[in-house]
Amino acid sequence: MGELQPSPALVRRESNDIKSELKNKYTWQQVAEKNSAKEAWIIVRDKVYDVTEWLWKHPGGKEMLLLHAGRECTHTFDSYHQFSDKSANILRKYEIGCLVGDSEFPTYLPDTGFYKECQRRVVAYFAKNHLNPKQNMPAMARTLTIFPVGLLSYLLMTGCFTSNVLVMLISSILHGCCVAIPLMHLVHDSSHGAITGNHKIWEFIGRLAMDWLNGLSFTSWNNQHIVGHHIFTNVAGVDPDLPVNFKSDIRRIVERQILQPIYAWQHLYLPPLYGLLSLKFRIQDFTHTFFSRTNGAVRVNPISLKDWMLLGSSKLFWIFHRIWIPLYVLNAPYFWLTFFLSEFVTGLYLAFNFQVSHISLTCQYQCHDRDYCNIPEEWAISQIKSSVDYAHGSSLVAFLSGGLNYQATHHLFPSISQYYLPEIAPIVRDVCRAYQIDYVVLPTFFDALKAHLLYLKVMGKNGKRVDVHMG
Ligand SMILES: [Zn+2]
């Protein structure tokens, strides 16, 4: 038997341990206990910081910081504080010790310079053109365009101005789209703090549009999308957007999952099931985030009575305006048909937009076939390789997808308004070229959809990745 060699990450951790011999030492489990407003600790680059005092002063708001309390935050910190050194200087003041032992989740390799170069060029672009990276006017303008169409389609589908069934069905489809588009514009940008520099505004917009108008939970979304998905994109076992239960999930996306015969048909049965996504989320907010206090592998920090009350009352309000009013006040004919059709369209719209960007033949997966691994890639490069862009240059696609057709750039710069992604994506692509990293851009949405469906087909039959040139 050959001698076992320690992994580079372990060697790095051991050398950090030696360097920090004189400091207070904490394990990730000890840090994980400090996850509330009483005591909030975070880990950045193997150093532990007590940021309790900073909670109320944090320019990004207390809520954003509490979401990350008790966790490893290196990549979150780097990707949300790109425009000034101020935050790094402030953070230094709160250092209390260092991390020892293992980490909770797989770790990435240190930055080789690629991400710093992307950041340097993008920051210079905004400075040179005197642009505000959190510009909110386009988001507001697009929402104002969608809102009247959404309202009119709601009135038509509930039979206010017509009794024509065909008009009601078409209006239901239109309304389903009008619900999805603001979620991908306003809510997505709000959750990333990318609308204005004022955290109160993005928290208000996020809760209003997601909790009150759509009966979904902004808290649940933030745990899944910000804490889980954005940091551990396509890392099997951590990214909540990938299957969590490797024995019984309805989808087979990674090789660690047991190959069941039914998966041979997943490219056919999953697309219609995507239509149930928004209804599924409304239930999962209770079961997965609030009751179980986990979202996939992500621990959910303590939930206050106020959060519970918000969850309950906003869901009741959604049932009131979405079901009770049309059914009992407007006496909407064919109500359940139009309701489910509209919900189905919203689910399809959201699911396809999210799925084609990461579950694709062109994307890379980490810990694909092993239970636990150290990721042999730096974080930013892994983001590029685990995402796929499409239809660059198309304003229509950018509008319909909420800028998610620039997915890789969004992952590197989550706090920049999605309306700048078309401008900064070429900068990121240039840096990728210099570092010989493949930044995949497919010509159209349909090419991205094809790559998604083909991936489902391949994983459903043999689980092996294949290289296919798309367009
Ligand atoms: Zn995002």
Boltz pocket constraint, residues with backbone or C-beta under 6 A from the ligand:
constraints:
  - pocket:
      binder: B
      contacts: [[A, 188], [A, 192], [A, 225], [A, 230], [A, 410], [A, 414]]
      max_distance: 6.0
